[in-house]
Amino acid sequence: MAEDLNLSNLQPAQPREDRKRVGRGLGSGKGRYSGRGIKGQKSRAGSHMMRAGFEGGQMPLTMRIPKLRGSTSKDAMPVGPFRTYTQPVNLKDLDRFAAGEEVTPESLKAKGLIRTIRKDVKLLGVGELTQKLTITVHAASASAREKVEAAGGTLTLLKEPKLKKARKHKMVAKAEEVEPDEVEPTEGDQDGP
């Protein structure tokens, strides 16, 4: 049985180590430069507390190539800063539902076809649909819509699809040609006195 703990046998669980005392003479082993070498950035105080991405004062990578990261416009989703993500669900996965059943993001999550209902769900046309289903999702491809309607089901979108803006073409101004008969003569053009 272990002896009782008292002041006579009290000791730390781990053996204590003396802290390193630098700059206390050449005989200590950590004198003169205190293990930091001679001059330079790493010999200074606070030199090991640089922020992530700091490159010693030179132009950092994130500022050197800011325009080489691909398209960042709204039309370039999901590449740009306005990126969105939709959870894909294929038609072949809807075989888990019985005929006439209603398919919603909640029921898709209950069947384990999607992970969360916080992100939009897009129905894709991979595979064939054999049952008549009532489907309500955020978006759907054109082939998926055709196959759902061909099977006798209905498809309702929770978000209206965004219409792409038509590009404006520059109008080239063409000078109207004036026929010579319509030109009225000026005073200087008249013949004779």
C-alpha positions as CSV (number, residue, x, y, z in Angstrom):
1,M,0.0,0.0,0.0
2,A,1.3,3.5,-0.9
3,E,2.3,5.6,1.9
4,D,0.3,8.6,2.9
5,L,1.1,11.9,1.2
6,N,2.7,14.4,3.6
7,L,5.2,17.2,3.6
8,S,8.1,14.9,4.1
9,N,7.5,12.8,1.0
10,L,5.9,15.5,-1.2
11,Q,7.6,15.7,-4.7
12,P,6.6,16.7,-8.2
13,A,5.2,14.1,-10.6
14,Q,7.7,15.0,-13.2
15,P,11.4,15.8,-12.5
16,R,12.0,19.6,-12.6
17,E,14.2,21.1,-15.2
18,D,16.0,24.3,-14.7
19,R,15.1,27.0,-17.2
20,K,17.6,28.0,-19.9
21,R,19.5,31.2,-18.8
22,V,20.9,32.7,-21.9
23,G,23.5,35.6,-22.1
24,R,25.2,34.7,-18.8
25,G,28.8,34.4,-19.9
26,L,30.8,32.3,-22.3
27,G,31.2,29.5,-19.8
28,S,27.5,28.9,-19.6
29,G,27.3,27.7,-23.2
30,K,24.6,30.2,-24.1
31,G,26.6,33.4,-23.8
32,R,27.6,36.2,-26.2
33,Y,24.9,35.8,-28.9
34,S,22.6,33.6,-26.7
35,G,22.2,30.9,-29.4
36,R,20.8,33.4,-32.0
37,G,23.8,33.7,-34.3
38,I,25.1,37.0,-35.5
39,K,22.8,39.8,-36.6
40,G,19.9,39.4,-39.1
41,Q,16.2,39.2,-38.7
42,K,16.2,36.0,-36.6
43,S,18.5,37.6,-34.0
44,R,15.9,40.2,-33.2
45,A,13.1,40.0,-30.6
46,G,9.7,39.0,-32.1
47,S,11.3,37.6,-35.2
48,H,9.4,34.3,-34.9
49,M,6.0,35.9,-34.7
50,M,5.4,36.8,-38.4
51,R,1.9,36.5,-39.8
52,A,1.0,33.8,-42.2
53,G,1.9,34.6,-45.8
54,F,4.5,37.2,-44.8
55,E,7.5,37.1,-47.1
56,G,10.0,39.3,-45.4
57,G,8.7,42.5,-46.8
58,Q,8.7,41.6,-50.5
59,M,5.5,41.7,-52.4
60,P,3.5,38.6,-51.2
61,L,2.2,36.0,-53.6
62,T,-1.4,37.0,-53.0
63,M,-0.7,40.6,-54.2
64,R,1.7,39.6,-57.0
65,I,-0.9,37.5,-59.0
66,P,-4.3,38.8,-57.9
67,K,-5.7,38.7,-61.5
68,L,-4.5,35.2,-62.4
69,R,-7.0,33.2,-60.3
70,G,-9.6,32.6,-63.0
71,S,-12.9,34.2,-63.7
72,T,-14.5,36.0,-60.8
73,S,-17.7,37.4,-62.3
74,K,-21.2,36.5,-61.3
75,D,-21.7,34.6,-64.5
76,A,-18.7,32.4,-63.7
77,M,-20.2,30.5,-60.7
78,P,-19.1,28.5,-58.9
79,V,-15.6,29.9,-59.7
80,G,-15.8,33.5,-58.5
81,P,-16.4,35.1,-55.1
82,F,-20.2,34.7,-55.6
83,R,-19.8,31.0,-55.6
84,T,-22.8,28.8,-54.8
85,Y,-23.1,25.0,-54.4
86,T,-26.0,22.8,-55.2
87,Q,-26.4,19.2,-54.1
88,P,-26.9,17.0,-57.1
89,V,-29.6,14.2,-57.1
90,N,-29.9,11.9,-60.1
91,L,-33.2,10.5,-61.3
92,K,-31.9,7.0,-60.9
93,D,-31.6,7.7,-57.1
94,L,-35.4,8.4,-56.9
95,D,-36.2,4.6,-57.1
96,R,-36.2,4.6,-53.3
97,F,-39.5,6.5,-53.4
98,A,-42.9,4.7,-54.0
99,A,-45.2,5.7,-56.8
100,G,-47.2,8.9,-56.1
101,E,-45.0,9.9,-53.2
102,E,-43.9,13.5,-52.7
103,V,-40.1,14.2,-53.1
104,T,-38.9,17.3,-51.1
105,P,-35.5,18.2,-49.7
106,E,-36.6,17.0,-46.3
107,S,-37.6,13.6,-47.7
108,L,-34.4,13.4,-49.7
109,K,-32.4,13.9,-46.4
110,A,-34.5,11.3,-44.6
111,K,-33.6,8.8,-47.4
112,G,-29.9,9.7,-47.1
113,L,-29.6,11.1,-50.7
114,I,-28.4,14.5,-49.5
115,R,-26.5,15.6,-46.4
116,T,-28.2,18.8,-45.5
117,I,-31.3,20.9,-46.3
118,R,-29.4,24.1,-45.9
119,K,-27.9,23.9,-49.4
120,D,-30.0,23.9,-52.6
121,V,-30.9,20.6,-54.4
122,K,-30.6,20.2,-58.1
123,L,-32.2,17.3,-59.9
124,L,-30.1,15.9,-62.8
125,G,-31.3,13.7,-65.6
126,V,-28.9,10.7,-65.1
127,G,-30.9,7.5,-65.3
128,E,-34.6,6.8,-65.9
129,L,-37.6,7.5,-63.8
130,T,-40.2,4.7,-63.7
131,Q,-42.7,6.1,-61.1
132,K,-45.0,9.0,-61.1
133,L,-43.7,11.4,-58.5
134,T,-44.4,14.9,-57.3
135,I,-40.9,16.5,-57.0
136,T,-40.1,19.8,-55.3
137,V,-36.5,20.9,-55.6
138,H,-34.6,24.2,-56.0
139,A,-33.4,23.6,-59.6
140,A,-33.5,20.9,-62.3
141,S,-31.8,20.3,-65.6
142,A,-33.8,20.3,-68.8
143,S,-33.4,16.5,-69.4
144,A,-34.6,15.8,-65.8
145,R,-37.7,17.9,-66.4
146,E,-38.5,16.1,-69.6
147,K,-38.1,12.6,-68.0
148,V,-40.2,13.5,-65.0
149,E,-43.0,14.8,-67.2
150,A,-42.7,11.8,-69.5
151,A,-43.2,9.5,-66.5
152,G,-46.4,11.4,-65.6
153,G,-45.0,13.3,-62.6
154,T,-44.8,17.0,-61.8
155,L,-41.8,19.1,-61.1
156,T,-41.9,22.3,-59.0
157,L,-38.9,24.6,-58.5
158,L,-38.4,26.4,-55.2
159,K,-36.2,29.0,-57.0
160,E,-37.0,30.6,-60.3
161,P,-34.1,30.0,-62.8
162,K,-32.1,33.1,-63.5
163,L,-32.3,34.4,-67.0
164,K,-29.0,35.3,-68.6
165,K,-28.8,38.9,-69.8
166,A,-28.5,39.3,-73.5
167,R,-25.3,40.9,-74.6
168,K,-25.6,44.3,-76.1
169,H,-24.0,44.5,-79.5
170,K,-22.5,47.8,-80.5
171,M,-24.5,49.6,-83.2
172,V,-22.3,50.6,-86.1
173,A,-23.6,53.9,-87.4
174,K,-23.8,53.7,-91.2
175,A,-23.9,56.9,-93.2
176,E,-27.0,57.1,-95.3
177,E,-26.2,57.4,-98.9
178,V,-27.8,60.4,-100.5
179,E,-28.6,60.1,-104.2
180,P,-27.1,62.8,-106.4
181,D,-30.6,63.9,-107.7
182,E,-31.7,64.9,-104.2
183,V,-28.8,67.3,-103.6
184,E,-29.8,70.9,-103.9
185,P,-27.3,73.1,-105.7
186,T,-25.7,75.8,-103.6
187,E,-24.9,79.3,-104.8
188,G,-21.3,78.6,-105.8
189,D,-22.3,75.5,-107.8
190,Q,-24.6,77.4,-110.3
191,D,-23.2,77.8,-113.8
192,G,-23.1,81.2,-115.5
193,P,-23.4,84.7,-114.3
